[in-house]
Amino acid sequence: MAASRDYDVVVPTSGRHWDYLVAALDSVAAQTVPPTRTIVVVDGDEHAGERLRDRGGVDVIVRERRGGAAVARQAGIEAATSTWVALLDDDDLWLPTKQERLFAYVDEHPECRAVRAGYWMFAESGDASGLFGQQPEMVGHDLAELERAARTAEPRNDLDYLDIEGQSLALLMERNRGVIGTSMVATDILQSLPPVPAGLTPGDDHLLFCHVAARTEWHLVRERLELYRLHGGQDSRNPGPEPALAILRGRRIAWDTYRDQAPPLASYGPSYSTELRQAWWTVLRQTGSPRAALRVYAAGLALLPRWRHRLAAAVPEPVVHRWRGALRRPGHEQKGRPSW
């Protein structure tokens, strides 16, 4: 029996460029399997709420006091009444068959309660830089243009890190392995989760993924069905320490909540020490403030119970970079092409 196509879309928004938000909503409206409802939660911006109501086609919730994306997303989840909830950020786009392909997968895997897909990274100019170590793969402005580009685009980013079925919680406790805008989860699961705290940005999506993984396995559709927009407004590009502290805070909350279901904390020491070293060094390089960098380093120590991992995290990134360069064999740095 085919899975129910009954789904709501939840889009939190706060101060986003109007054209980006409209493009995101237009991509939802263009789905070959349309949603039952599109719920837009406006965080602390009544004017944007009024503009959305005048535009029509969406259910609008306006939160008078700004609480951040996690709180706004939670308000939308609580308002959902369909069998499934699909999540989308207000600056990204869906390809028109995104939901059709997700439901086709669910038809073939009726045990699936949480599923996501791959994505293309795109920018509006050819000189845009990447994000999270990944690179832009397309240049475009509107959905029609990007849809055409996606038919012939060459993948540049390896997305195998998204395939975590069978080890979802264990692998998510190591690092973020998902993109919110490709994700669809059974509504009853989402509405049973503990809330993600206000102000946890970035890091809110990662904690949400962990909450879901503690209740069900994440499945993956190995197709690139979302268009992930690269632009200067992403929090992870903020040179200050607050984004790094938010990520570390989210990880500590995950461990406080799920340590009995996950592998030992110390087993993540090599990964966490590398991440912490990169975080505090980036803060120091961007801000020039040793105090700010030390604050980030100190916040990460709770995730490193072994001294050798704490010491590894304290080594400045340039030292590690030079050391790795000295050990690297010719051709070792070359990577294979993405598998899908």
Secondary structure by P-SEA (a helix, b strand, c coil): ccccccbbbbbbbccccaaaaaaaaaaaaaccccccbbbbbbcccaaaaaaaaaaccbbbbbccccccaaaaaaaaaaaccccbbbbbccccccccaaaaaaaaaaaaccccccccbbbbbbccccccccccccccccccccaaaaaaaaacccccccccccccccaaaaaaaaccccccccccccaaaaaaccccccccccaaaaaaaaaaaacbbbbbcccccbbbbbccccccccccaaaaaaaaaaaaaaaacccccccccccaaaaaaaaaaaaaaaaaaacccaaaaaaaaaaaccccccaaaaaaaaccaaaaaaaaaaaccccccccccccc
